[in-house]
Amino acid sequence: MTKGGARRATTLAIALLLAMSGIGLRLGYIQGVRSDAYAAEARAQRVRKIVLPARRGTILDRNGGDLAVSIPARTIYANPKAIKDKAKVAGELASLLHTDQYSVLQTISRNTAFVYVARRIGVVTADNIAKLDEPGIGVLDEPRRFYPGGGLAANVLGFVGTDQHGLGGIEYGYDQLLNGTPGWQILEEDPSGNRIPDGEFKEQPPVPGGDIKLTLDPDLQLVAERALADQVKATHAKGGMLVALDPRTGEIVAMVSNPSFDPNDVGKIDPKTIHNRVVTDAYEPGSINKVITASAALAGGVIKPGEHMWIPAGVHIGDAYFREDRVPDESLDLKGILTNSSNVGTILLAEKVGASSLDQYFQRFGYGQSTGLGFPGESPGLLPSAGRWTTSLPTMAIGQGLSVTALQIAQVYSTIANDGVMVEPRLVSGWVDRNGISHNASDARSHRVIPQTIAREVRDMLRNVVAEGTGKNAIVPGYDVAGKTGTARKTVEGVGYQGYYASFVGMLPARAPQFVMAVVLDDSTPYEGGLAAAPVFAQVANQAVRILRIAPQPAGVPPVQP
């Protein structure tokens, strides 16, 4: 070998030695220093964690019927890196899913190892997709929320979003109970998306959510929804509210907001229709508020049952003039004042009661505070402090200048129906927790607002309102009905008074009420409560006595003494 050849051989040997040393060092670095990191990266390419959704709890009516359930459904997912012929697979999926092929192709072409293709689809469709046996396409159980009654009690129940969390109503308010704990599944797959035999596999099953039972009666709820919807349409109203309850227990048996929505079709829900207006919308009650002024007057000894007072056709209070719409100058007792819905008579009584005392009675009857129902978004209404009333006493007495919800006004009349004892309204009667243990709701809290004698005296006067006064359209054949009509001017933010609220609140049987219902129509034609709202009460109450099995008058209950 020449000297040049020897040098080249030496140089090559040194280069090979250096290369082998570098490889050795690199191998040592990989196997030593970086071994854990590379092992983790390799594992991440093979091992996948899939979330297993939990079944959401059921919402039941008072009879145990389903109002909201979770039904079997399937979700299609993909591992785009394991799909070889993406165009072919996109075409197959699009055909079975009845959707656009291009959008599916975009989804399964993402640079990721996991992507949802279609969520909560029908079981049959999912099974057909599984039969394709395409590498990189998987199917998992993911229950879907379903409302068997469609829009029945939708504003009470609410609805759920894509993640199955509540977005309104009971679904939102009791989301923590209803929404179970998701599980998970860890499995090992080859590059084609096939599970590796004897590969890593771990599973944590999901824990279903708890169930909740409401006080709503489904039959009465349906009757009430249809009656209110029909009257809204017939009177060209912008909407309406209705709530019915048992004054003895506070249990709400029907609660309706109009317009409403179908929670099974979330994509088409108008945001303006999702609120439970019975608890979220506060309005000036108008003449139905006069029962509080009457109660305060009786309790304060300002007037006695049967005692007459002179009612002029009009009266000046400060700079304002209040006139009588229906009654000329005449002498009326308190029954006559309520029967004829006399504004002047009510104002004169309020002047004698005084602002401070009347304010106390408004507070006793729950104005300006939550009812205790605990419904999401509930409004406390608006009750200005007595110190700010100045010249507002006359208007407050007849239901203007303050605001209440339909539930609050129903609670006022329930108190009168329940011999002066206010019972907190409730919508939930019990629940089953995640451990399968049943719980009954505790008895609703109650407290006395007015003496029994005064409640009965006012109730008897309200019977006359229906029998001879403005509430004649609320008559229910075979039953004594007590109630009051209301026609209140509607306040529009930024505009002032524009339009009217027509209302009627009634109870039956009048001597020992088991049923109280408030009906409110938003800007109806006609706008008088006796013409627009009272007929809805009569229509629903006619069915309520049958559904709730209410006898005309319970045995042994004596007539109310005036």
Long-range contacts (C-beta under 8 A, 24 or more apart in sequence): 45-113, 45-191, 46-188, 46-189, 46-190, 46-196, 46-199, 47-186, 47-187, 47-188, 47-189, 47-200, 48-79, 48-113, 48-114, 48-186, 48-187, 48-188, 48-189, 49-184, 49-185, 49-186, 50-77, 50-114, 50-138, 50-140, 50-184, 50-185, 50-186, 50-187, 51-182, 51-183, 51-184, 52-140, 52-141, 52-182, 52-183, 52-184, 52-185, 52-203, 52-204, 52-205, 52-206, 53-141, 53-142, 53-143, 53-164, 53-182, 53-206, 54-179, 54-180, 54-181, 54-182, 54-183, 54-206, 54-207, 54-208, 54-209, 55-143, 55-180, 55-206, 55-208, 55-209, 56-143, 56-145, 56-160, 56-164, 56-178, 56-179, 56-180, 56-208, 56-209, 57-177, 57-178, 57-179, 57-180, 57-208, 57-209, 57-210, 57-211, 57-212, 57-432, 58-211, 58-212, 59-157, 59-170, 59-171, 59-178, 59-211, 59-212, 59-214, 60-211, 60-212, 60-213, 60-214, 61-213, 61-214, 61-216, 61-217, 61-218, 61-221, 62-213, 62-214, 62-215, 62-216, 62-217, 62-218, 62-251, 62-253, 62-429, 63-217, 63-218, 64-213, 65-218, 66-148, 67-147, 67-148, 67-149, 67-152, 67-153, 67-157, 67-214, 67-216, 67-218, 68-145, 68-146, 68-147, 68-157, 68-170, 68-171, 68-263, 69-145, 69-146, 69-147, 69-148, 70-143, 70-144, 70-145, 70-146, 71-143, 71-144, 71-146, 72-123, 72-141, 72-143, 72-144, 73-120, 73-121, 73-122, 73-123, 73-126, 73-141, 73-142, 73-143, 73-144, 74-120, 74-121, 74-122, 74-123, 74-125, 74-126, 74-127, 74-139, 74-140, 74-141, 74-142, 75-116, 75-118, 75-119, 75-120, 75-121, 75-126, 75-139, 75-140, 75-141, 75-142, 76-116, 76-117, 76-118, 76-119, 76-121, 76-126, 76-129, 76-137, 76-138, 76-139, 77-114, 77-115, 77-116, 77-117, 77-137, 77-138, 77-139, 77-140, 78-107, 78-108, 78-114, 78-115, 78-117, 78-136, 78-137, 78-138, 79-113, 79-114, 79-136, 79-138, 79-189, 79-193, 80-108, 80-109, 80-110, 80-111, 80-112, 80-113, 80-115, 80-136, 81-111, 81-112, 81-113, 81-136, 81-191, 82-135, 82-136, 82-189, 82-191, 82-192, 82-193, 83-108, 83-134, 83-135, 83-136, 83-137, 83-193, 84-135, 89-134, 89-136, 89-137, 92-132, 92-134, 93-117, 93-118, 93-129, 93-137, 96-125, 96-128, 96-129, 97-121, 97-125, 97-129, 108-136, 119-162, 120-144, 135-192, 135-193, 135-194, 136-192, 136-193, 137-193, 138-193, 145-263, 146-264, 147-262, 147-263, 147-264, 149-218, 149-222, 150-262, 150-264, 151-225, 151-260, 151-261, 151-262, 151-263, 152-218, 152-221, 152-222, 152-225, 153-216, 153-218, 153-221, 153-225, 153-255, 154-260, 154-261, 154-262, 154-263, 155-255, 155-256, 155-257, 155-260, 155-261, 155-273, 155-274, 155-275, 155-276, 155-277, 155-278, 156-214, 156-216, 156-255, 156-276, 156-427, 157-263, 158-263, 158-274, 158-376, 159-261, 159-263, 159-266, 159-269, 159-274, 160-263, 160-266, 161-266, 168-274, 168-275, 168-376, 169-276, 169-375, 169-376, 170-212, 170-214, 170-427, 170-428, 172-376, 173-374, 173-375, 173-376, 174-212, 174-428, 174-431, 177-209, 177-210, 177-212, 177-431, 177-433, 177-434, 178-209, 178-210, 178-211, 178-212, 179-209, 180-206, 180-207, 180-208, 180-209, 180-210, 180-434, 181-206, 181-207, 181-434, 182-206, 183-207, 207-434, 208-434, 209-434, 210-431, 210-432, 210-433, 210-434, 211-431, 211-432, 212-428, 212-430, 212-431, 212-432, 213-428, 213-429, 213-430, 213-431, 214-427, 214-428, 214-429, 215-251, 215-252, 215-253, 215-426, 215-427, 215-428, 215-429, 216-252, 216-253, 216-254, 216-255, 216-427, 217-253, 217-254, 217-547, 217-548, 219-543, 219-547, 220-244, 220-253, 220-254, 220-540, 220-543, 220-544, 220-547, 220-548, 221-253, 221-254, 221-255, 221-256, 223-254, 223-539, 223-540, 223-543, 223-544, 223-547, 224-254, 224-256, 224-540, 225-256, 225-258, 225-260, 227-536, 227-539, 227-540, 228-256, 228-258, 228-519, 228-536, 229-258, 231-521, 231-524, 231-532, 231-533, 231-535, 231-536, 232-258, 232-259, 232-521, 232-524, 235-521, 235-524, 235-525, 235-526, 235-532, 236-524, 236-525, 237-521, 237-522, 237-523, 237-524, 237-525, 237-532, 238-499, 238-522, 238-523, 239-277, 239-521, 239-522, 240-519, 240-520, 240-521, 240-522, 240-524, 240-536, 241-277, 241-278, 241-281, 241-406, 241-518, 241-519, 241-520, 241-522, 242-278, 242-406, 242-517, 242-518, 242-519, 242-520, 242-536, 242-540, 243-278, 243-406, 243-407, 243-410, 243-517, 243-518, 244-410, 244-515, 244-516, 244-517, 244-518, 244-540, 244-544, 245-410, 245-414, 245-425, 245-515, 245-516, 245-517, 246-514, 246-515, 246-516, 247-413, 247-414, 247-415, 247-417, 247-418, 247-423, 247-507, 247-513, 247-514, 247-515, 247-516, 248-418, 248-423, 248-514, 249-423, 249-426, 249-443, 249-444, 250-414, 250-423, 250-424, 250-425, 250-426, 250-444, 250-446, 251-425, 251-426, 251-429, 252-373, 252-425, 252-426, 252-427, 253-515, 253-544, 253-548, 254-517, 254-540, 255-427, 275-377, 276-375, 276-377, 277-406, 278-405, 278-406, 278-407, 279-371, 279-373, 279-375, 279-377, 279-378, 279-379, 279-405, 279-406, 279-407, 280-377, 280-378, 280-379, 280-405, 281-379, 281-405, 281-406, 282-379, 282-381, 282-382, 282-403, 282-404, 282-405, 283-403, 283-404, 283-405, 283-488, 283-490, 283-491, 283-501, 283-520, 284-399, 284-400, 284-401, 284-402, 284-403, 284-488, 284-489, 284-490, 284-491, 284-501, 285-399, 285-402, 285-403, 285-404, 285-409, 285-486, 285-488, 285-501, 285-503, 286-398, 286-399, 286-400, 286-486, 286-487, 286-488, 286-489, 286-501, 286-503, 286-529, 287-341, 287-343, 287-398, 287-399, 287-484, 287-485, 287-486, 287-487, 287-488, 287-529, 288-399, 288-409, 288-413, 288-484, 288-485, 288-486, 288-503, 288-504, 288-505, 288-529, 289-397, 289-398, 289-399, 289-402, 289-404, 289-409, 289-486, 290-337, 290-338, 290-341, 290-346, 290-397, 290-398, 290-399, 290-484, 291-338, 291-412, 291-413, 291-416, 291-458, 291-462, 291-484, 292-358, 292-361, 292-362, 292-365, 292-412, 293-346, 293-349, 293-350, 293-353, 293-358, 293-361, 293-397, 293-398, 294-334, 294-337, 294-338, 294-346, 294-349, 294-458, 294-461, 295-361, 295-416, 295-450, 295-454, 295-455, 295-458, 296-350, 296-353, 296-357, 296-358, 296-361, 297-334, 297-349, 297-350, 297-352, 297-353, 298-334, 298-454, 298-457, 298-458, 299-361, 299-450, 299-451, 299-454, 300-352, 300-353, 300-357, 302-349, 302-352, 302-353, 303-333, 303-334, 303-349, 303-352, 305-333, 305-334, 305-335, 305-457, 305-461, 305-562, 306-333, 306-335, 306-562, 307-333, 307-334, 308-332, 308-333, 308-336, 309-333, 309-345, 309-348, 309-349, 311-337, 311-342, 311-344, 311-345, 311-348, 312-344, 313-344, 314-344, 315-344, 315-347, 315-348, 317-347, 317-351, 317-391, 317-393, 317-394, 318-391, 319-391, 320-391, 320-394, 322-347, 322-394, 334-461, 335-460, 335-461, 335-464, 335-562, 338-461, 338-462, 338-464, 338-465, 338-469, 338-484, 339-461, 339-464, 339-465, 339-468, 339-469, 339-470, 340-469, 340-470, 341-465, 341-469, 341-470, 341-484, 341-485, 343-398, 346-397, 346-398, 347-394, 347-397, 347-398, 349-397, 350-393, 350-394, 350-396, 350-397, 351-393, 351-394, 355-386, 355-389, 355-393, 356-386, 358-386, 358-393, 358-396, 358-397, 359-383, 359-385, 359-386, 359-389, 362-396, 362-402, 364-449, 364-450, 365-411, 365-412, 365-415, 365-422, 365-449, 366-408, 366-411, 366-412, 366-422, 367-402, 367-404, 367-408, 368-402, 371-405, 371-407, 371-408, 371-411, 371-424, 371-425, 372-424, 372-425, 372-444, 372-445, 373-407, 373-424, 373-425, 373-426, 373-427, 375-427, 378-405, 378-407, 379-405, 381-405, 381-408, 399-486, 399-488, 400-488, 400-489, 403-491, 406-518, 406-520, 407-518, 409-503, 409-505, 409-518, 410-505, 410-516, 410-517, 410-518, 412-505, 413-483, 413-484, 413-505, 413-506, 413-507, 413-516, 413-518, 414-507, 414-516, 415-449, 415-450, 415-455, 416-450, 416-455, 416-458, 416-459, 416-462, 416-507, 417-455, 417-459, 417-482, 417-507, 417-513, 417-516, 418-455, 418-513, 419-452, 419-455, 419-456, 420-448, 420-449, 420-450, 420-451, 420-452, 420-454, 420-455, 421-446, 421-447, 421-448, 421-449, 422-446, 422-447, 422-448, 422-449, 456-560, 456-561, 457-560, 457-562, 459-507, 459-510, 459-513, 459-560, 460-510, 460-560, 460-561, 460-562, 462-507, 462-510, 463-510, 463-560, 466-506, 470-528, 470-529, 470-530, 471-504, 471-506, 471-530, 471-534, 472-530, 472-534, 473-530, 473-531, 473-534, 473-535, 473-538, 474-504, 474-506, 474-530, 474-534, 474-535, 474-537, 474-538, 474-541, 475-538, 476-508, 476-538, 476-541, 476-542, 476-545, 477-542, 478-552, 479-508, 479-509, 479-510, 479-541, 479-545, 479-550, 479-552, 480-508, 480-509, 480-510, 480-511, 480-552, 480-553, 481-506, 481-507, 481-508, 481-509, 481-510, 481-537, 481-541, 482-506, 482-507, 482-508, 482-510, 482-513, 483-507, 483-534, 483-537, 485-528, 485-529, 485-530, 485-533, 485-534, 486-529, 486-533, 487-527, 487-528, 487-529, 490-522, 490-523, 499-523, 499-527, 500-524, 500-527, 502-526, 502-527, 502-528, 502-529, 502-531, 502-532, 502-533, 503-529, 503-533, 504-529, 504-530, 504-533, 504-534, 504-536, 504-537, 506-534, 506-537, 506-541, 508-541, 508-545, 508-550, 509-550, 509-551, 509-552, 509-553, 509-554, 510-560, 511-553, 511-557, 511-558, 511-559, 511-560, 512-553, 512-554, 512-557, 514-548, 514-550, 515-541, 515-544, 515-545, 515-548, 515-550, 517-541, 517-544
